[in-house]
């Protein structure tokens, strides 16, 4: 018996696993939020499939997405990462991962947690959308516009509105599973 899911994973096993187990689940862990922020920034201009297939390499390259460690990366580490064929070798994206790790540490000192900060900017709870088709799902919203502006104001990089909306989807700030997808009701119940 086949389950009905959003069409974007297609028949790709890794995409299906991500869709079925991670995408849209509300996250409240600073390290996991940082991971999705990095992954969504690295996706800019690329497909999500490309990012998922490089995820393990990115995880190794960025110290398991431990932002405390990444915040200490220096120019020599950046140069080594630029030579790593297992990741996306884009200097601006690599530097943004380092800068954003430092900004999360700053926010933790000021607010207590990145989780509290980021969720407060997104309204504090998951927005339950009711999209019937992929064509209805926006690439940005007024909330992602505001989130982008605030993150940029705080010194974050690679946080345009479209990247922020993809991050909001991944981190469960919005439930953008289509209503006929089996995950829609599961996420709604979380």
N, C-alpha and C positions, 0 to 999 in steps of 0.2 A: 504494500500500500504506500503510495507516494504522498508526501506532505506538500501542502501549498506554501510556497515561500516567495519572497520578493524575487523578481527576475534577475537582478544584477549579478548574483553569484554564478549564474549559468550552470554549467555542469562541472565547474572546477572544484575539486575536493577541498582545497585550502580555502577558497572563497566561501564555500558552503559552510565549512567548519567555523570560520570567522563570523559569518552571518548568523548561524544557529546558536553560537555560544557567547559571542562578545558584543557584536554591534548593537548599540542602543541600550545596553545594560547600564543603569546609573552607577557611575564610579565616584567613590569618595576617598580614594587613596592617592596621596600626592604623587607618589612615584608612578603609578599607573596613569594618572592624568598627564604627567610629564611625558611618559612614553607616547601616548596618543597625540600630544602636542607636537612632538618630534616627528612622528610618523606622518601626520597630516601636513606638516611643513615640507617634509621630503617629498610628499606626493605632488606638490605644486607642479603642474605641467606634465605629470606622468599618470599612469593608471594605478588604481588601488591594487590591482593584481601584481604589478611590478613591486610595489612596496611590501605586500604580504610575502612575496617570494624572497625578498631581501631582509625581511624582518629579523631573522635569527642573526644574520651578519651585522645588522644595525645594532642589535642587542649586545653582541660581543664588542663591537667598536665603541659603543657608548656605555660601557661598564654596567650592563644589565639595566640601563636607563636609571641608574642611581645618580640623581641630579647633584648630590653632594660631591660625588667624585668628578662628574662632568664639569662642574663649576671650576674645578682646579686645572682643567686642560689648558695647556699653553700653546704658543705658536708652533713649537716642535711637534706636539701631538696633532695639531691641525694638519701640518705637513705630512705626517705619517698617515693620517686618515685620507688625505687626498691621493695617496698611493694605493689605498685598499680597494681592489677591484670588486670586492664583495658588497660594497655599499654604493650609494649614489655619490659620486665624487664632485660635489658642487661646493665650492668654498663658502658661498653665502649661506647655504643650508647648514653646513657643518658649523660655521661660526654662530648661526642663530641658535643651534642646539646648546652651545656653550653659554651664550649670552642669556638665553631663556632659563637655563639651570641656575645661573647667578641671580636672576630676577625672582625666581621662585624662593630662593633662600632669603632674599630681601623681604618678600611678602610674608614668609613664615615669621620673620622677626617682628614685622609690623602688625600682622593680623592674627597669627597663630597657625594658620594652615592655608596652603594654596587652595585646597578643596573649598574651604569656607569662602574665600575671596572669589573664586571663579564661579561657584554656584550662586553667590549673591548677585553677581553681575548678570547671570542668566535667568534670574527670577526666583531662584531657590528651590524649584521643583521641576520635574519633567513635564514638558509641554506635550500633551497627547494629541497629536495630529490625526486626521482621519482621511488620509489620501487613498484614493482608489487606484491611481495609476502612477507610474514613475514620472510621467510628464508633469504631474501636479506638484511634485516635490521641488521646493525652491533650492537654489544654490546659495542663497543668502537671505537674511531677513533683517528687519529693523533691530532685533535683539543681537544678531551677529554683527551688524554694523556698530552698535554701541559697545559690544564686547571688544571688537577690533580696536576701536578708538581708545578705550580704557587700557587695553594691554599695551598698545603703542605708547600711550602716555606714561605707562610704568616702565618703558624701556624694552619691551619684548620686540622680537623681530620675526618676520615671516608669519605675521598674524593678520593678514587681510581678512575681509569679511567672509569671503568664500572658504578660506582655510578655517576660519573660526566656526563657520556653520558645519563643515565636515567634522571638526573636533566636537561640536555640540552633539552631532548625530552619534559619533563613536562613543562618547562619554555618557550617553543616555540623558542629556539635557533636553533632547527632543526625541519623541518616539516617531520615527519616520518609516517604520515598517508599514507596508500597505495593509489596509484593514483585512484583506483576505489572507494575509500571511499568518502562519501558525504562531509566529513570534509576537505578533501585535498584541494579542490578549495576554500572553505571558509577561511581556514588558509592562503592559498597562497595570498588571497585578503587583508589580514590584514596588 
